């Protein structure tokens, strides 16, 4: 470790370890989006700055939130350094919330029949699928706010241990809602793999898999405690 790195505060969220997490998760999401929609798909390259970036942002947001619930339970890389493990968990959770909010803003700016025709009816208004997807997505972000706020340094003291843990667990409800959001958005496309460019699954399907992993892990842990 360099002298500069050793001088970093132990609880600093943006540090070499978390930078690597960001580069890997967001970088992989962006590369996959470019590969699927530009390289083997038919989306024009001038849609990269917003339309494709939005898809990558949505996938990365889900991956970060899922990771925040898997570090220490499935990912045991930092078991010998509890302070760093806590930093990684906080970073993944907050980055997931930030990217989810960014995704919502991007999506609102793109929400027109020209981009998302299947979510609008003939009159130009949102159809049932479009309204459900948006409403569930907005509520999911609301539930993500609770664990994000709970990470603030003073919150564990102000809320107390039980309320603080309950705030963190609301992230699981957010994951359930995100899963509903993804199903409404893309389940029809999931069922037709012959339409996938070069056999690459839709980003919504990959995101759904990321959502399911921490939910399944949580379920197994709960059942294990009951035995």
C-alpha positions in Angstrom: 0.0 0.0 0.0 1.3 3.4 -0.9 1.8 6.2 1.6 -1.1 8.2 0.0 -3.4 5.2 0.3 -2.4 4.5 3.9 -3.4 8.0 4.9 -7.0 7.6 3.7 -9.6 7.6 6.4 -10.6 4.0 7.2 -14.3 4.8 6.5 -13.8 6.7 3.2 -16.2 5.3 0.6 -14.2 6.4 -2.5 -10.9 4.5 -2.2 -8.9 2.1 -4.4 -11.0 -0.9 -3.5 -14.3 0.7 -4.2 -13.0 2.3 -7.4 -12.2 -1.2 -8.6 -15.8 -2.2 -7.8 -17.2 0.7 -9.8 -14.9 0.1 -12.8 -15.8 -3.6 -12.9 -19.5 -3.4 -12.4 -20.3 -0.2 -14.3 -17.7 -1.0 -17.0 -19.1 -4.5 -17.5 -22.6 -3.2 -17.7 -21.7 -0.5 -20.3 -19.7 -3.0 -22.4 -22.5 -5.5 -22.4 -25.0 -2.8 -23.4 -22.8 -1.6 -26.3 -22.2 -5.1 -27.4 -25.8 -6.2 -27.4 -27.5 -3.1 -28.8 -24.8 -1.5 -31.0 -22.4 -4.2 -32.1 -24.8 -7.2 -32.7 -28.0 -5.2 -32.4 -29.4 -2.5 -34.7 -29.4 0.6 -32.4 -27.6 3.5 -34.0 -24.4 4.7 -32.3 -25.7 8.2 -31.8 -28.0 6.8 -29.1 -25.0 5.8 -27.0 -24.8 9.0 -24.8 -28.3 8.5 -23.3 -30.4 5.6 -24.5 -27.6 2.9 -24.2 -26.0 4.6 -21.2 -29.4 4.5 -19.5 -29.5 0.7 -20.0 -26.0 0.3 -18.6 -26.9 2.5 -15.7 -30.0 0.4 -14.9 -28.1 -2.9 -14.9 -25.2 -1.5 -12.8 -27.7 0.0 -10.3 -29.2 -3.4 -9.7 -25.8 -5.1 -9.6 -24.6 -2.7 -6.9 -27.7 -3.0 -4.7 -27.5 -6.8 -5.0 -23.8 -6.7 -4.1 -24.4 -4.7 -1.0 -26.5 -7.6 0.4 -24.1 -10.3 -0.8 -20.8 -9.0 0.6 -20.2 -10.8 3.9 -22.8 -13.4 3.1 -21.7 -14.8 -0.3 -18.7 -12.7 -1.1 -16.2 -13.3 1.7 -13.2 -11.3 0.3 -13.1 -8.9 3.2 -13.8 -11.2 6.2 -10.4 -10.4 7.6 -10.9 -6.7 7.4 -14.3 -5.8 8.8 -13.8 -2.0 8.4 -13.1 -2.5 4.6 -16.1 -4.9 4.3 -18.4 -2.3 5.8 -17.0 0.4 3.4 -17.6 -1.9 0.4 -21.2 -2.6 1.6 -22.0 1.0 2.1 -20.4 2.0 -1.2 -22.3 -0.6 -3.2 -25.6 0.4 -1.5 -25.2 4.1 -2.0 -23.9 3.7 -5.6 -26.8 1.5 -6.4 -29.2 4.1 -5.1 -27.4 6.9 -7.0 -27.5 5.0 -10.2 -31.1 3.9 -9.8 -32.0 7.6 -9.3 -29.9 8.5 -12.4 -31.7 5.8 -14.3 -35.1 7.2 -13.4 -34.0 10.7 -14.6 -32.6 9.3 -17.8 -35.8 7.3 -18.4 -38.1 10.3 -17.8 -36.2 12.2 -20.5 -36.5 9.4 -22.9 -40.1 8.5 -22.2 -41.7 9.1 -25.6 -43.5 6.8 -28.1 -40.4 7.2 -30.3 -38.2 5.4 -27.8 -40.7 3.1 -26.0 -43.6 2.6 -28.4 -44.8 -0.6 -26.6 -45.6 1.4 -23.5 -48.0 3.8 -25.2 -51.4 3.4 -26.7 -52.6 4.9 -30.0 -53.6 8.2 -28.3 -50.0 8.8 -27.2 -50.7 8.1 -23.5 -49.0 5.5 -21.4 -50.8 2.1 -21.5 -51.2 -0.2 -18.5 -47.8 -1.8 -19.0 -46.1 1.6 -19.1 -47.9 3.0 -16.1 -47.3 -0.2 -14.0 -43.6 -0.2 -14.9 -43.1 3.5 -13.9 -45.2 3.4 -10.7 -43.5 0.2 -9.4 -40.0 1.6 -10.3 -40.7 4.9 -8.5 -41.9 3.1 -5.4 -38.8 0.9 -5.5 -36.6 3.9 -5.4 -38.5 5.2 -2.4 -37.8 2.0 -0.6 -34.1 2.3 -1.5 -34.0 5.6 0.2 -34.4 4.0 3.6 -31.1 2.0 3.6 -29.4 4.8 1.9 -30.3 7.3 4.6 -29.5 4.7 7.3 -25.9 4.7 6.1 -25.4 8.2 7.3 -23.0 8.2 10.3 -25.4 9.6 12.8 -28.4 7.4 11.9 -27.4 4.2 13.7 -27.2 6.3 16.9 -30.4 8.3 16.3 -32.5 5.3 15.2 -31.1 2.6 17.5 -30.0 -0.8 16.5 -33.5 -2.3 15.8 -34.8 0.5 13.8 -31.5 0.9 11.9 -31.6 -2.8 10.9 -35.3 -2.4 9.8 -34.3 0.4 7.6 -31.6 -1.7 6.0 -34.0 -4.5 5.4 -36.3 -2.3 3.4 -33.8 -2.7 0.6 -35.1 -6.3 0.2 -38.6 -4.8 -0.4 -37.0 -2.5 -3.0 -35.5 -5.6 -4.7 -38.9 -7.3 -4.8 -40.3 -4.1 -6.4 -37.4 -3.9 -8.9 -38.1 -7.5 -9.9 -41.8 -6.5 -10.5 -40.6 -3.5 -12.5 -38.4 -5.7 -14.6 -41.0 -8.3 -15.2 -43.5 -5.8 -16.4 -41.0 -4.2 -18.7 -39.4 -7.2 -20.3 -41.0 -10.5 -19.6 -42.4 -10.8 -23.2 -38.9 -10.4 -24.6 -37.5 -13.0 -22.1 -39.7 -15.7 -23.5 -38.5 -15.3 -27.1 -34.8 -16.1 -27.1 -34.8 -16.5 -30.9 -35.3 -12.7 -31.1 -32.2 -12.0 -28.9 -29.4 -10.5 -31.0 -26.6 -13.1 -31.2 -28.3 -15.0 -28.4 -27.5 -12.2 -25.9 -30.3 -11.9 -23.3 -32.0 -8.5 -22.6 -30.5 -6.3 -20.0 -33.8 -6.5 -18.1 -33.4 -10.3 -17.8 -29.8 -10.1 -16.5 -30.9 -7.5 -14.0 -33.7 -9.8 -12.8 -31.1 -12.5 -12.2 -29.0 -10.1 -10.2 -32.1 -9.2 -8.1 -33.0 -12.8 -7.4 -29.6 -13.8 -6.1 -29.7 -11.8 -2.8 -33.4 -12.6 -2.4 -32.7 -16.3 -2.6 -29.7 -16.0 -0.2 -31.8 -14.1 2.3 -34.5 -16.7 2.1 -32.0 -19.5 2.8 -30.5 -17.6 5.7 -34.0 -17.1 7.2 -34.8 -20.8 6.9 -31.5 -21.7 8.3 -32.1 -19.6 11.5 -35.5 -21.2 12.0 -34.0 -24.7 12.1 
